[in-house]
């Protein structure tokens, strides 16, 4: 069994019955206090990646175990209230402005006038899936812990009734906050 597999098994056993696993370290800095781009904490000698993951919350089944030889991070049980940070501009100023993204959205029948309803739908999906632990930790870098939330979108207009596999790219911030980075990628068009 690999070292990562052993760690995941230990975490699952240790936190069984608790709602959330909180990754902590000795630094007072977080991805939030660094404005979205973590930097090393010279006072505590905490690396930028550990600062980026500091105080982030996970369900026991999907924890960011990305560490390194001198990692000072610890994992503790706790509870959080999930908060989704998803500005409407991620849809109106990105999905329906960028030519390639707009083309992708048109292939499943969506137009800019659908932004409000799509925003409400995706916000609810993101909150529910993260809250239930239905996400995948992709990687950790100085910009945070990147996770993927899979979903299915129902097509509109000439694609009404079609089901389209999609995902939303998000970044975990402290205390249960999840920020939308990539609002929607349709994987089957």
Number of C-alpha atoms within 10 A of each C-alpha: 5 7 8 12 11 11 13 18 13 12 20 18 11 15 18 14 10 14 18 24 28 27 23 21 20 16 20 14 22 27 27 18 14 16 10 15 17 24 21 18 17 10 9 13 12 21 19 23 24 32 31 29 31 29 27 28 33 28 22 23 19 18 22 24 18 16 13 11 5 9 13 16 22 13 20 16 19 15 15 17 11 16 17 18 17 20 15 15 14 18 23 18 12 15 23 22 15 13 11 11 17 17 16 20 21 18 16 22 17 22 18 16 10 13 18 13 10 17 19 12 12 20 18 12 17 29 19 13 14 25 20 13 17 16 23 17 19 13 14 20 16 19 22 27 24 22 25 21 20 19 20 14 18 14 18 18 11 12 15 12 11 13 15 17 14 18 22 20 20 26 24 28 25 21 19 22 20 24 20 23 16 17 22 22 18 19 11 10 11
